[in-house]
Amino acid sequence: MSEQCTRGIIFDLDGTLYVLRWMKLRMALSLRGSVGVLRKLTGARSVIRAGSYADRESLLAVLFQELGRRAGIGAQRAEAWYHERFMEAFVKLLGKSGRARPGLDGVLTRLRAANIKLAVVSDFGRVEDRLRALRIAPDLFDDLEAMEDYGVLKPSPKPMLALAAKWGIDPHEMVIIGDRTDLDGECARASGMKFWGISDRLSRARSGFVNWESTSAMLEARAKESGVRT
């Protein structure tokens, strides 16, 4: 990231801005009685991941149809489960067990003070609610976006390019920070942005991923460099 000027940074949310061990198991325990539906959700989302829909409603309609078919509960019950059980459990779990990255607020504050634009772009909705549950102030970011609001899921570059246009920044001057090469990394490649992989597993260092401590140090350096130029 240091070889070029960075004027905008897009953060993934889950697996990037917070730590939550055994998340899948914890979600399963939170959704006792409907674990079977939960197990079908990833597969249902994979069906729509390659598509592009007119809007959020169109995307979710296809998701609920597919989830309902796979789980044998129908689209209407799948929709109710997703909003009333899954997303509610998701937010509550973050509030109970999720922990924001150490020093995150200070790093974000210094980046914004250096006139670097910041955003969160997540595959799932209720971004602001999830940040608040994690005790991360939403106003530390210039924009909060859910992929589904654009009728797509990662690795579509649509929301990233929309942010670049809104901010008036060349995509090559922007960085996407995330924990998955196949999603966040592909978003960066498709949008012409740089990708910075973050992981808590040392085994991923060979793939170019770094831990939060290294990520934080690089962000601090970028804030200082940008602050000198402004």
C-alpha positions in Angstrom: 0.0 0.0 0.0 2.9 2.4 0.5 4.1 2.6 -3.0 1.3 4.9 -4.1 -0.8 7.7 -2.6 -3.9 6.2 -0.9 -6.9 8.5 -0.8 -9.6 6.1 0.1 -9.9 2.9 2.1 -12.8 0.4 2.0 -13.0 -2.1 4.9 -14.8 -5.4 4.9 -16.6 -5.9 8.2 -16.9 -9.5 9.2 -13.5 -11.0 9.9 -11.8 -7.7 9.3 -12.9 -5.1 11.8 -13.6 -7.4 14.7 -12.5 -10.7 16.3 -15.1 -13.4 17.1 -13.8 -16.9 17.7 -15.9 -19.9 16.7 -18.4 -17.7 15.0 -20.2 -20.4 13.0 -20.6 -22.5 16.1 -21.9 -19.5 18.2 -24.4 -18.7 15.5 -25.6 -22.3 15.4 -26.1 -22.2 19.2 -27.9 -18.9 18.9 -30.3 -20.4 16.3 -31.1 -23.6 18.0 -34.2 -25.1 16.4 -33.4 -23.7 13.0 -29.8 -24.9 12.5 -31.0 -26.8 9.4 -32.0 -23.5 7.7 -28.7 -21.9 8.8 -26.8 -24.7 7.1 -28.6 -24.0 3.8 -27.9 -20.2 3.9 -24.3 -20.3 2.5 -25.4 -22.5 -0.4 -28.4 -20.3 -1.2 -26.2 -17.2 -1.2 -23.7 -18.9 -3.5 -26.4 -19.2 -6.1 -27.0 -15.5 -6.2 -23.4 -14.4 -5.8 -22.6 -14.6 -9.5 -25.7 -12.6 -10.5 -26.6 -9.0 -10.7 -30.1 -7.9 -9.8 -32.0 -4.6 -10.3 -32.1 -3.8 -6.6 -32.0 -5.1 -3.0 -35.6 -6.4 -3.1 -34.9 -8.4 -6.3 -31.8 -10.0 -4.9 -33.4 -10.9 -1.6 -36.5 -12.3 -3.4 -34.2 -14.8 -5.3 -32.3 -15.5 -2.1 -35.5 -16.4 -0.1 -36.8 -18.5 -2.9 -33.6 -20.5 -3.1 -33.2 -20.7 0.7 -36.9 -21.8 1.1 -36.4 -24.5 -1.5 -33.2 -25.8 0.0 -34.6 -25.8 3.5 -38.0 -27.0 2.5 -39.8 -24.1 4.2 -40.9 -21.9 1.3 -39.9 -18.4 0.4 -42.2 -16.6 2.8 -41.0 -18.5 5.9 -37.4 -18.2 4.7 -37.8 -14.4 4.5 -39.2 -14.2 8.0 -36.4 -16.5 9.4 -33.7 -14.4 7.7 -34.9 -11.0 9.1 -36.5 -12.0 12.4 -34.1 -14.8 13.5 -30.8 -14.8 11.6 -30.1 -11.1 11.4 -31.3 -10.5 14.9 -29.1 -13.3 16.2 -26.2 -11.9 14.2 -26.4 -8.5 15.7 -26.9 -9.8 19.3 -24.0 -12.2 18.9 -21.7 -9.3 17.9 -22.8 -7.3 20.9 -22.3 -10.2 23.3 -19.1 -11.8 22.0 -17.5 -9.7 19.2 -14.5 -7.5 19.9 -13.4 -4.6 17.8 -9.8 -4.6 16.7 -7.6 -3.0 19.4 -7.0 0.7 18.8 -9.4 0.8 15.8 -11.1 4.0 16.7 -7.9 5.9 17.0 -6.5 4.6 13.7 -9.7 5.6 11.9 -9.8 9.0 13.5 -6.2 9.8 12.4 -6.9 8.5 8.9 -9.9 10.8 8.5 -8.0 13.7 10.0 -5.5 13.1 7.1 -8.4 13.5 4.6 -8.4 9.8 3.7 -12.0 8.7 2.8 -13.2 5.6 4.7 -16.0 3.2 4.1 -17.3 -0.2 5.3 -18.8 -2.4 2.6 -20.3 -5.7 3.9 -21.9 -8.6 2.2 -24.7 -8.5 4.8 -27.1 -5.7 5.7 -27.7 -3.8 8.9 -24.1 -2.5 8.8 -24.7 0.4 11.2 -26.5 -1.9 13.7 -23.6 -4.3 13.6 -21.0 -1.6 14.1 -22.9 -0.2 17.0 -23.2 -3.7 18.5 -19.4 -3.9 18.3 -19.1 -0.5 19.9 -17.5 0.9 16.7 -18.9 4.4 16.1 -20.5 4.5 12.6 -19.5 8.2 12.1 -15.9 7.2 12.0 -16.6 6.3 8.4 -17.7 8.5 5.5 -19.9 5.7 4.1 -21.5 2.5 5.2 -22.7 0.2 2.5 -24.3 -3.3 2.2 -23.6 -5.2 -1.1 -27.2 -6.3 -1.2 -28.4 -2.7 -1.5 -26.8 -2.6 -4.9 -28.4 -5.9 -6.0 -25.1 -7.8 -5.8 -22.8 -9.7 -3.5 -19.1 -9.9 -3.4 -17.0 -10.2 -5.5 -19.0 -7.7 -7.6 -17.1 -4.3 -7.8 -20.3 -2.3 -8.2 -20.4 -0.7 -4.7 -16.6 -0.1 -4.7 -16.7 1.8 -8.0 -19.8 3.7 -6.9 -17.8 4.9 -3.8 -14.8 5.9 -6.0 -17.2 8.0 -8.2 -18.9 9.5 -5.2 -15.6 10.5 -3.6 -14.0 11.6 -6.9 -11.1 9.3 -6.4 -9.3 7.2 -9.0 -9.8 3.5 -8.1 -6.0 3.0 -8.3 -5.7 5.4 -5.3 -8.0 3.2 -3.2 -7.4 0.1 -1.0 -9.8 -2.7 0.0 -8.9 -4.4 3.3 -10.5 -7.7 3.9 -10.0 -11.3 5.0 -10.9 -13.2 1.9 -9.0 -13.4 -1.4 -11.9 -14.9 -3.3 -14.3 -12.1 -2.3 -12.5 -9.0 -1.1 -9.5 -9.6 -3.2 -11.5 -10.2 -6.3 -13.5 -7.1 -5.6 -10.2 -5.2 -5.6 -9.0 -6.8 -8.8 -12.3 -6.2 -10.6 -12.4 -2.5 -9.5 -8.8 -1.7 -10.1 -8.1 -1.1 -6.4 -5.3 -2.5 -4.3 -6.1 -5.4 -1.9 -4.7 -5.8 1.6 -5.4 -9.1 3.2 -5.8 -9.4 7.0 -5.8 -12.6 9.0 -5.3 -13.8 12.5 -3.8 -17.1 11.2 0.0 -17.1 10.8 -0.3 -19.8 8.2 -1.8 -17.2 5.8 1.3 -14.9 5.8 2.7 -16.8 2.8 -0.4 -15.7 0.8 0.3 -12.0 1.5 -2.0 -11.7 4.5 -0.9 -9.8 7.6 -2.2 -9.6 11.2 -4.0 -6.6 12.7 -0.9 -5.3 14.4 0.9 -5.0 11.0 -2.2 -3.6 9.4 -2.7 -1.0 12.1 1.0 0.1 11.8 0.7 0.5 8.0 -2.6 2.5 8.4 -0.9 4.8 10.9 2.0 5.3 8.5 -0.4 6.1 5.7 -2.2 8.7 7.9 1.1 10.4 8.8 2.2 10.5 5.1 -1.1 11.9 4.0 -1.2 14.4 6.8 2.2 15.8 5.7 0.9 16.3 2.2 -2.3 18.1 3.2 
